[in-house]
Amino acid sequence: MDSFIVHARDRRSSRRTVRISCEVVRTRDYKLVGKSVIDLSEDGMQFAALRDVDVGEDVQVFFRVPRSDAYLFAEAKVTRAIAGQRPGDEGRAYAIRFGDVQEHAGRALRASLGRFPPTLPWRGTRVDWAATVRFIGRT
């Protein structure tokens, strides 16, 4: 029955534990909202919050790709708020999904991420409902 359900472990790109500096600013007022990456993937990242941001809000992110000379600048959208109250949370944080990334920075990021360990799950495997709905829509 659940052969069409897509679990979170089956996501397109895996998150990696990466601790680097960054600058995340809200697009609407250019206020700095984050300056520390918690984890990183090809599609987005989680960052420690300096101030509140709304889910769905547009931000811009800038950081040096780890172990490379490339810098990544991208517009992104806030996709999740982390309150920092669950075991394993490192405090208040936000997850963002990158928009278009420059080709050279994307290549450098993909090459770099393989050198970092995947993030450790703190909870049981969840279902990725959005991917499941996309899969059902294609059938």
C-alpha positions in Angstrom: 0.0 0.0 0.0 2.7 2.5 0.8 4.9 1.8 -2.2 4.0 5.2 -3.6 4.9 7.1 -0.3 8.2 9.0 -0.5 10.1 9.0 2.8 12.3 11.9 3.8 15.3 9.6 3.5 14.6 9.4 -0.3 15.0 13.2 -0.9 16.8 14.4 -4.0 19.8 15.7 -2.0 21.0 14.9 1.4 21.8 17.4 4.1 25.3 17.6 5.3 26.6 18.8 8.7 28.6 21.9 7.7 29.5 24.7 10.1 30.5 27.8 8.1 29.8 31.6 8.2 27.2 33.1 5.9 25.1 36.1 5.5 21.3 35.7 5.2 19.3 38.9 4.7 15.6 39.5 4.3 14.9 40.8 0.8 12.2 43.3 1.9 14.4 45.3 4.3 17.9 43.9 4.0 18.1 43.1 7.7 20.7 40.4 8.6 18.7 37.4 9.9 21.4 34.8 10.0 25.2 34.4 9.9 25.9 30.7 10.7 25.1 27.6 8.6 23.9 24.5 10.6 23.5 22.2 7.7 23.8 22.4 3.9 22.6 20.6 0.8 22.7 21.3 -3.0 19.1 22.7 -2.7 19.2 24.7 0.5 20.5 25.1 4.0 19.5 25.5 7.7 20.9 28.6 9.5 20.9 29.8 13.1 18.4 32.7 13.5 19.4 36.2 14.6 15.9 37.6 14.2 12.5 36.3 13.1 11.6 35.6 9.5 8.3 34.4 8.2 7.9 31.0 6.4 7.5 31.9 2.7 9.5 35.1 3.0 12.3 35.8 0.4 15.9 36.1 1.6 19.3 36.4 0.0 22.2 34.2 1.1 25.9 34.6 0.6 28.8 32.3 1.7 32.1 30.8 0.6 31.6 27.3 -0.6 33.6 25.1 1.9 37.0 23.9 0.8 36.8 26.0 -2.4 37.5 29.4 -3.7 34.0 29.8 -5.0 31.3 32.0 -3.4 27.6 31.3 -3.6 25.1 34.1 -3.8 21.4 33.1 -4.2 18.0 34.3 -3.6 16.1 31.8 -1.5 12.7 31.2 0.2 12.2 30.4 3.9 10.6 26.9 3.9 10.6 25.9 7.6 11.0 27.5 11.1 12.7 25.5 13.8 11.7 26.7 17.3 14.7 25.1 19.0 12.7 23.2 21.6 13.1 19.6 20.5 16.0 17.4 21.6 18.9 17.9 19.2 17.9 21.4 18.0 20.6 23.9 18.3 18.3 26.8 19.0 16.0 28.9 16.8 16.7 28.3 13.2 15.3 28.5 9.7 15.5 26.3 6.6 15.7 27.9 3.2 15.5 26.6 -0.4 17.9 28.1 -2.9 16.6 29.6 -6.1 18.9 29.8 -9.1 22.6 29.2 -8.2 25.4 30.3 -10.5 26.7 27.2 -12.4 30.3 27.4 -11.1 29.1 27.8 -7.5 26.7 24.9 -7.9 29.5 22.6 -9.2 31.8 23.7 -6.4 29.1 23.1 -3.8 28.3 19.6 -5.1 32.0 18.7 -5.1 32.4 20.1 -1.6 29.4 18.5 0.1 30.7 14.9 -0.4 33.5 15.7 2.1 31.1 16.3 5.0 29.1 13.8 7.1 25.3 13.6 6.6 23.2 15.1 9.3 22.1 12.6 12.0 18.4 12.1 12.3 17.0 13.0 15.7 13.5 11.6 15.0 12.1 8.6 13.2 11.8 8.6 9.4 9.1 11.0 8.2 7.1 10.8 5.0 7.9 13.5 2.5 4.3 14.3 1.6 5.1 16.9 -1.1 7.1 14.3 -3.0 4.5 11.7 -2.5 1.8 14.0 -4.0 4.0 14.8 -6.9 4.6 11.1 -7.5 0.8 10.4 -7.4 0.2 13.3 -9.8 2.6 11.7 -12.4 0.8 8.3 -12.3 
